[in-house]
Each structure stands twice: as structure tokens, then as C-alpha cells.
Amino acid sequence: MEHAARRGFRVVAAALGVTMVGTTLPTPLYPALQHRLGFDDLTVTVLFASYAIGVLAALVLLGRISDVIGRRPVLLAALACAALSALAFLAWPGVTGLLIGRVLSGLSAGMIAGTATAALVELEPEGDQAHAGLVATAVNMLGLGCGPLLSGLLAAFGPAPLIAPFAVHLALVVLTAVGVWFVPQSRRPGSGTRLRIDWPTLPREVRPIFPAVSAVMFACFAMFGLVAAIEPAFLAKLLHVSSPALSGGVVFGMFAGSAVSQVATRRLPAPAALTAGCAGAIAAVCGFALALVSGSVAALVIATVAVGLGHGVAFRAAVALIGARSPVDQRGGTMSSFFVVVYLGISAPVVAAGRAAGIWGLRVAGIGFTAVVALLLLLALGVLLRANAR
């Protein structure tokens, strides 16, 4: 039984990672898609942000479904959405097809994130919930990072740069789905839980910390969205570096930095970690703005990785703080509220940046975006410092 649980743990972790790979796979390909289809930077940001629509729909409408029908069917449904997303990119290479592919990708991520995390907790061979949670978070971030790295390398060195990444991802999804089919159910379907929509809620215990925590994560994820959506355009149009391998590697560095910093600071108390992450994010955002001003590729790469490091420290702390303060019977709705803020942060501001780029140009839009993010982080840092002093 322990051997089956160990094997199931690995397969579920692989399913989570492979699904998250698909959500960032198009990032280094946007400049080539722009050239081929003739759309502008605003369309790039809309395509990127449409992913969040699928995530939010899955989180709110389907957040509890695996508690009712079991983990394995939901994992398979998420992988099916990931496969359909890859097929949309392969078979419908117009803006409409790209948009549908992104929404399906968001649905796959929204369905698998909570389900895979719960399954990992239940399948952890030693029953170590902290280890299972850490694996889920790290695999999530590494999957997000490997998406642009994989597509960037395939686009740079393989045949059919706009086809090979999605074909490879489709094959990985199918192989993973075969493995998930044989994973034992970690929760008996219908185990005393009724299906209901997990509407966002905000219990009294969480309200004192929620505004500052949410402001930090909204700003951090806004920077994540900017980098994942527009960094290839920064490199190609401002710094005259059009290598998809480099742009994919840079975005990978940001997500890997987040994963590494989450693991490295796991023993740091959450309030101190949130403050440190916020301060680090401010420094990284300012560095990113200076890199855009100077036109230095090296500075942009370093600042992008630093954005990931600050994000990881703050994100781990934010999830821990919100989870610890939430009453058990309202934790699902509270986390839904938190992730609504997160995914609004990764989507809406990026669309505004795309609109601004069409009016004032990429450099001015990028610098203005980082200035607004830095100001929001500074205000949140002031609130956190006062709270820690009490």
C-alpha cells in the first residue's frame, strides 16, 4: 500500500507540473505569433490575461468538486482541458484559437491546483502534510518556469517553432493522464461532502491582515504577469534580442527564483517573511525599471530573477498567514477570495500595460507600470512595518 501511495504521489506531482507547463508555454512565442498574425502588444496582454478567466471560473465554480467525485476524475478532467488547449494552439492558429487555448489552459490550472495539492497531502507516504504542501508549491512554480524554457528551446533549435512546443506538451499530457488513470483514489467519492460553489468570503478573523497581504500579492503577481506576457517583447523590441531560448530562460529564472526562495525561507515566521518579501520585491521592481532605462540585457535578467525571489518569500508567507487566520469551515472561501485578488493582479494590470504600450511605447509603459507597482508595495510595506511594531 505504501509503495502504491509513493508511486501515486509522484504521478500526481508530475500531473501538476505538466499542466502548469502548458499555462506559460506560449510566452517566448508571442513575438513570432505577433509577426505571423499581425496583432499588437495589447492583444498579447489580453491573450495572456484570458488565462486568468479560466482559473477564476474553475476556482469559484469547481473548487469543491474533487471532494464530491474524488481526486482522480478531476485530475483527468484538468489534463483533458490541458490537452484541448494544446490542440487549440495546434489546429486553430488564429487569435480566436489562441484565446480559446488560453482559457482552456486556465481551466486546467484552476482545476488541478487545489485537487493535486489535496491528493498529494493524502498520498504522502509518511503523512507529512508540510512536505506535501511544499512539493505542491515548488512543482507548481517549476512547472510554470519550465513552460517558457521548453518552448523557447524548441522554438530556437527545433523544427516548426510554433508547432513543436504544443505537440511535445500534448504528448506529455497524454502520458501523464495514463499514469493518473492508475493512481488509487486518495479520497472516497462523496465522503460526506455536498457540492457547492465556493464563493469568496472574508471572515472577521482575516479582515485586519487581508488588505496589506492582498496588496503585496496583487503587486507581486502584477509584475509576474508583466514579465510573463511582455518580457519577450522588451527583449526583442527594446534590447534587440530576439532569441526565444533567451526569453524563455529569463522567464524560467523568475519562476525558479520564486520556487527556490519559498523553500529557502520555509522556517522563517510568516509575518517577518512577508515584510522581507515585500521589501525585496520593491528592490527588484526598481531594478527592473532601471534595466529598462539603461537598456542592459544583463540588468534585466538579474532584475527578473530578483522579482521571482521576492515573490516567493512573500507568497509563501501570505498563504500561511491567510490559512492560519481562517476558520476551518470558511477556509475554502477565504482562500478563494485571496486567489481572486492574485489572479486579478496577474491579469487586469497587464492588459492596462498593453494598452499603455500602444499609446506611449513599450519602454514608457514598462517604467510607468513598475512605478505604480513599487508605490503599491511601499504603501503595503508601511502597513506591515507598523503591524509588526505593535
C-alpha positions as CSV (number, residue, x, y, z in Angstrom):
1,M,0.0,0.0,0.0
2,E,2.8,2.4,0.9
3,H,4.5,1.6,-2.5
4,A,1.3,2.5,-4.3
5,A,0.9,5.7,-2.4
6,R,4.5,6.7,-3.1
7,R,4.0,6.0,-6.8
8,G,0.7,7.9,-6.8
9,F,2.4,10.8,-5.1
10,R,5.0,11.1,-7.9
11,V,2.4,10.7,-10.6
12,V,0.2,13.4,-9.2
13,A,3.2,15.8,-8.8
14,A,4.0,15.1,-12.4
15,A,0.4,15.8,-13.5
16,L,0.5,19.2,-11.6
17,G,3.9,20.1,-13.2
18,V,2.9,19.1,-16.7
19,T,-0.4,21.0,-16.5
20,M,1.4,24.2,-15.3
21,V,3.9,23.9,-18.1
22,G,1.1,24.4,-20.6
23,T,0.0,27.7,-18.9
24,T,3.2,29.5,-19.7
25,L,4.2,27.6,-22.8
26,P,3.3,30.4,-25.3
27,T,5.3,33.2,-23.5
28,P,8.5,33.1,-25.7
29,L,6.4,32.6,-28.8
30,Y,4.4,35.8,-28.6
31,P,6.8,37.9,-30.8
32,A,6.7,35.2,-33.5
33,L,2.9,34.9,-33.3
34,Q,2.6,38.7,-33.5
35,H,4.7,38.8,-36.6
36,R,2.8,35.9,-38.2
37,L,-0.7,37.1,-37.3
38,G,-0.1,40.8,-37.2
39,F,-1.6,41.7,-33.7
40,D,-0.3,44.3,-31.3
41,D,1.1,44.3,-27.8
42,L,-2.4,44.9,-26.3
43,T,-3.6,41.7,-27.9
44,V,-0.6,39.9,-26.4
45,T,-1.6,41.0,-22.9
46,V,-5.3,40.1,-23.5
47,L,-4.2,36.6,-24.6
48,F,-2.1,36.2,-21.5
49,A,-4.8,37.6,-19.2
50,S,-7.5,35.4,-20.6
51,Y,-5.9,32.5,-18.8
52,A,-7.0,34.1,-15.5
53,I,-10.6,33.9,-16.6
54,G,-10.4,30.1,-16.8
55,V,-8.5,29.9,-13.5
56,L,-11.1,32.1,-11.6
57,A,-14.0,30.2,-13.1
58,A,-12.5,26.8,-12.0
59,L,-11.6,28.1,-8.5
60,V,-15.0,29.5,-7.8
61,L,-17.3,27.1,-9.6
62,L,-15.4,23.9,-9.3
63,G,-13.3,24.4,-6.2
64,R,-15.0,21.6,-4.2
65,I,-15.8,19.2,-6.9
66,S,-12.9,16.8,-6.1
67,D,-14.3,16.5,-2.5
68,V,-17.5,15.1,-4.0
69,I,-16.5,12.9,-7.0
70,G,-12.9,12.1,-5.9
71,R,-9.5,13.4,-6.9
72,R,-8.7,11.2,-9.9
73,P,-11.7,12.2,-12.1
74,V,-10.9,15.9,-11.6
75,L,-7.2,15.4,-12.3
76,L,-8.1,13.6,-15.5
77,A,-10.6,16.5,-16.4
78,A,-7.8,19.0,-15.8
79,L,-5.5,17.1,-18.1
80,A,-8.2,16.9,-20.7
81,C,-8.5,20.7,-20.7
82,A,-4.7,20.9,-21.0
83,A,-4.8,18.6,-24.0
84,L,-7.6,20.6,-25.6
85,S,-5.6,23.8,-25.0
86,A,-2.6,22.3,-26.8
87,L,-4.9,21.2,-29.7
88,A,-6.4,24.6,-30.0
89,F,-2.9,26.1,-30.4
90,L,-2.1,23.4,-33.0
91,A,-5.3,23.3,-35.0
92,W,-6.6,26.9,-34.8
93,P,-3.6,29.2,-35.1
94,G,-5.6,32.5,-35.2
95,V,-6.3,35.0,-32.4
96,T,-9.6,33.3,-31.6
97,G,-7.9,29.9,-31.4
98,L,-5.2,31.3,-29.2
99,L,-7.8,32.9,-26.9
100,I,-9.7,29.7,-26.5
101,G,-6.5,27.8,-25.9
102,R,-5.6,30.2,-23.1
103,V,-9.0,30.0,-21.4
104,L,-8.8,26.2,-21.5
105,S,-5.3,26.4,-20.1
106,G,-6.6,28.5,-17.2
107,L,-9.4,26.0,-16.6
108,S,-6.9,23.2,-16.4
109,A,-4.7,25.1,-13.9
110,G,-7.7,26.1,-11.8
111,M,-9.0,22.6,-11.6
112,I,-5.7,20.9,-10.9
113,A,-4.1,23.3,-8.4
114,G,-6.3,22.6,-5.4
115,T,-7.1,19.0,-6.4
116,A,-3.5,18.0,-6.8
117,T,-2.5,19.6,-3.6
118,A,-5.2,17.8,-1.7
119,A,-4.2,14.5,-3.4
120,L,-0.5,15.0,-2.5
121,V,-1.4,15.6,1.1
122,E,-3.5,12.4,1.2
123,L,-0.9,10.3,-0.7
124,E,2.2,11.5,1.1
125,P,3.8,8.2,2.3
126,E,4.8,9.4,5.7
127,G,1.7,11.6,6.2
128,D,3.9,14.7,6.3
129,Q,1.4,17.5,5.3
130,A,4.1,20.2,5.3
131,H,6.2,18.2,2.9
132,A,3.3,17.6,0.6
133,G,2.4,21.3,0.6
134,L,6.0,22.3,-0.1
135,V,6.2,19.8,-3.0
136,A,2.9,21.2,-4.4
137,T,4.1,24.8,-4.3
138,A,7.6,24.0,-5.7
139,V,6.2,21.8,-8.5
140,N,3.7,24.5,-9.4
141,M,6.3,27.2,-9.7
142,L,8.8,25.0,-11.5
143,G,6.1,23.9,-14.0
144,L,5.3,27.5,-14.7
145,G,9.0,28.1,-15.2
146,C,9.6,25.1,-17.4
147,G,6.9,26.1,-19.9
148,P,8.7,29.1,-21.4
149,L,12.1,27.3,-21.1
150,L,10.8,24.3,-23.1
151,S,9.0,26.3,-25.8
152,G,12.0,28.7,-26.1
153,L,14.5,25.9,-26.6
154,L,12.2,24.1,-29.1
155,A,11.5,27.3,-31.0
156,A,15.2,28.2,-31.2
157,F,16.7,24.8,-32.0
158,G,13.8,22.5,-33.2
159,P,11.7,22.3,-36.3
160,A,8.3,24.1,-36.6
161,P,8.8,26.6,-33.8
162,L,5.1,27.4,-33.4
163,I,4.1,23.7,-33.5
164,A,6.7,21.6,-31.7
165,P,6.2,23.1,-28.2
166,F,2.5,22.3,-28.2
167,A,2.9,18.9,-29.8
168,V,5.5,17.9,-27.2
169,H,3.2,19.3,-24.4
170,L,0.3,17.3,-25.8
171,A,2.4,14.1,-25.7
172,L,3.4,14.8,-22.1
173,V,-0.2,15.4,-21.1
174,V,-1.3,12.1,-22.6
175,L,1.5,10.1,-21.0
176,T,0.7,11.7,-17.6
177,A,-3.0,11.0,-18.0
178,V,-2.2,7.3,-18.5
179,G,-0.3,7.4,-15.2
180,V,-3.1,9.2,-13.4
181,W,-5.6,6.7,-14.6
182,F,-3.9,4.1,-12.4
183,V,-3.5,6.3,-9.3
184,P,-5.5,5.0,-6.4
185,Q,-8.4,7.2,-5.2
186,S,-7.0,9.2,-2.2
187,R,-10.5,10.2,-1.2
188,R,-13.7,8.2,-1.5
189,P,-16.1,10.0,-3.7
190,G,-19.0,11.6,-1.9
191,S,-17.3,11.3,1.5
192,G,-19.9,13.4,3.4
193,T,-19.4,16.5,1.3
194,R,-22.0,18.2,-0.8
195,L,-21.1,20.0,-4.0
196,R,-21.4,23.8,-3.6
197,I,-20.0,26.9,-5.2
198,D,-17.1,28.2,-3.1
199,W,-18.0,31.9,-3.2
200,P,-15.3,34.2,-1.9
201,T,-15.7,35.1,1.7
202,L,-13.8,37.2,4.2
203,P,-14.3,36.1,7.9
204,R,-13.8,38.6,10.7
205,E,-10.5,36.9,11.8
206,V,-8.8,37.6,8.5
207,R,-10.0,41.2,7.8
208,P,-7.3,43.0,9.8
209,I,-4.4,41.5,7.7
210,F,-6.2,40.9,4.4
211,P,-5.8,44.4,2.8
212,A,-2.0,44.6,3.3
213,V,-1.4,40.9,2.4
214,S,-3.6,41.3,-0.7
215,A,-1.9,44.5,-1.8
216,V,1.6,42.8,-1.6
217,M,0.5,39.8,-3.6
218,F,-1.6,41.8,-6.1
219,A,1.6,43.9,-6.9
220,C,3.9,40.8,-7.0
221,F,1.6,38.9,-9.3
222,A,1.2,42.0,-11.5
223,M,5.0,42.0,-12.0
224,F,4.8,38.3,-12.7
225,G,2.1,39.0,-15.3
226,L,4.2,41.8,-16.9
227,V,7.3,39.6,-17.2
228,A,5.4,36.5,-18.5
229,A,3.4,38.5,-21.0
230,I,5.7,41.3,-22.3
231,E,9.3,40.4,-21.4
232,P,9.9,38.7,-24.8
233,A,8.7,42.0,-26.4
234,F,11.0,44.0,-24.1
235,L,14.0,41.9,-25.2
236,A,13.1,41.9,-28.9
237,K,11.9,45.5,-29.4
238,L,13.8,47.5,-26.9
239,L,17.0,45.5,-26.4
240,H,17.1,43.9,-30.0
241,V,17.5,40.4,-28.6
242,S,15.0,38.1,-30.4
243,S,16.1,34.7,-29.1
244,P,13.1,32.7,-27.9
245,A,15.6,30.5,-25.9
246,L,16.9,33.5,-24.0
247,S,13.4,35.0,-23.3
248,G,12.2,31.6,-22.2
249,G,15.2,31.1,-20.0
250,V,14.7,34.5,-18.4
251,V,11.1,33.8,-17.5
252,F,12.1,30.4,-16.2
253,G,14.6,32.2,-13.9
254,M,11.8,34.2,-12.4
255,F,9.6,31.2,-11.6
256,A,12.6,29.2,-10.4
257,G,13.7,32.0,-8.2
258,S,10.2,32.0,-6.6
259,A,10.3,28.3,-6.0
260,V,13.8,28.4,-4.5
261,S,13.0,31.3,-2.2
262,Q,9.9,29.6,-0.9
263,V,11.9,26.5,0.1
264,A,14.8,28.5,1.5
265,T,12.6,30.6,3.8
266,R,10.2,27.9,4.9
267,R,11.3,28.2,8.5
268,L,11.1,32.0,8.7
269,P,8.0,33.2,10.6
270,A,5.3,34.3,8.2
271,P,4.9,38.0,9.3
272,A,8.7,38.6,9.0
273,A,8.8,36.7,5.7
274,L,6.0,38.8,4.2
275,T,7.8,42.0,5.2
276,A,11.1,40.8,3.9
277,G,9.5,39.6,0.6
278,C,7.7,42.9,0.2
279,A,11.0,44.9,0.7
280,G,12.8,42.5,-1.7
281,A,10.1,42.9,-4.3
282,I,10.4,46.7,-4.1
283,A,14.2,46.5,-4.8
284,A,13.6,44.1,-7.6
285,V,10.9,46.2,-9.3
286,C,13.1,49.3,-9.1
287,G,16.0,47.3,-10.6
288,F,13.6,46.2,-13.4
289,A,12.8,49.8,-14.1
290,L,16.5,50.8,-14.2
291,A,17.2,47.9,-16.6
292,L,14.5,49.3,-19.0
293,V,16.1,52.8,-18.7
294,S,19.6,51.6,-19.2
295,G,18.8,49.0,-22.0
296,S,21.1,46.4,-20.3
297,V,20.2,42.8,-21.0
298,A,22.2,41.6,-18.0
299,A,20.4,44.0,-15.7
300,L,17.0,42.9,-17.0
301,V,17.9,39.3,-16.4
302,I,19.1,39.9,-12.9
303,A,16.1,42.1,-12.0
304,T,13.7,39.4,-13.4
305,V,15.2,36.7,-11.2
306,A,15.1,39.1,-8.2
307,V,11.4,39.7,-8.9
308,G,10.9,35.9,-8.5
309,L,12.9,35.7,-5.3
310,G,10.9,38.5,-3.7
311,H,7.6,37.0,-4.9
312,G,8.4,33.5,-3.5
313,V,9.2,34.8,0.0
314,A,6.1,36.9,0.1
315,F,3.8,34.3,-1.5
316,R,4.7,31.5,1.0
317,A,4.1,33.9,3.9
318,A,0.9,35.2,2.5
319,V,-0.7,31.8,2.1
320,A,0.5,30.7,5.5
321,L,-0.9,33.9,7.2
322,I,-4.3,33.7,5.5
323,G,-4.6,30.0,6.1
324,A,-3.7,30.2,9.8
325,R,-6.2,33.1,10.5
326,S,-9.1,31.5,8.6
327,P,-11.7,29.4,10.5
328,V,-11.6,25.8,9.2
329,D,-15.2,25.8,8.0
330,Q,-14.5,29.1,6.0
331,R,-11.0,28.4,4.8
332,G,-12.0,27.4,1.2
333,G,-14.0,30.6,0.6
334,T,-11.3,32.7,2.2
335,M,-8.6,31.2,0.0
336,S,-10.9,31.8,-3.0
337,S,-11.0,35.5,-2.0
338,F,-7.2,35.6,-1.8
339,F,-6.8,33.9,-5.2
340,V,-9.3,36.2,-6.8
341,V,-7.0,39.1,-5.8
342,V,-4.0,37.2,-7.1
343,Y,-5.4,36.4,-10.5
344,L,-6.8,39.9,-10.9
345,G,-3.3,41.1,-10.2
346,I,-1.8,38.8,-12.8
347,S,-4.3,39.8,-15.5
348,A,-6.0,43.3,-15.3
349,P,-2.9,45.4,-14.8
350,V,-1.1,43.6,-17.6
351,V,-3.9,44.5,-20.1
352,A,-3.6,48.1,-19.0
353,A,0.2,47.9,-19.6
354,G,-0.5,46.6,-23.1
355,R,-2.9,49.5,-23.8
356,A,-0.3,52.0,-22.5
357,A,2.3,50.4,-24.7
358,G,0.2,51.1,-27.7
359,I,-0.1,54.8,-26.8
360,W,3.3,55.6,-25.3
361,G,5.6,52.7,-26.3
362,L,6.9,49.7,-24.5
363,R,9.7,51.4,-22.6
364,V,7.5,54.2,-21.1
365,A,4.7,51.7,-20.4
366,G,7.1,49.3,-18.6
367,I,8.6,52.1,-16.5
368,G,5.2,53.5,-15.6
369,F,3.9,50.1,-14.7
370,T,6.9,49.4,-12.4
371,A,6.4,52.8,-10.7
372,V,2.8,52.0,-9.8
373,V,3.7,48.6,-8.6
374,A,6.6,50.0,-6.4
375,L,4.3,52.6,-4.9
376,L,1.7,50.0,-4.0
377,L,4.4,47.8,-2.4
378,L,5.8,50.8,-0.5
379,L,2.3,51.6,0.9
380,A,1.8,47.9,1.9
381,L,5.3,47.8,3.5
382,G,4.4,50.7,5.7
383,V,1.3,49.0,6.9
384,L,3.3,45.7,7.6
385,L,6.0,47.5,9.5
386,R,3.5,49.3,11.7
387,A,1.7,46.0,12.3
388,N,5.0,44.2,13.2
389,A,5.9,47.0,15.6
390,R,2.7,46.6,17.6
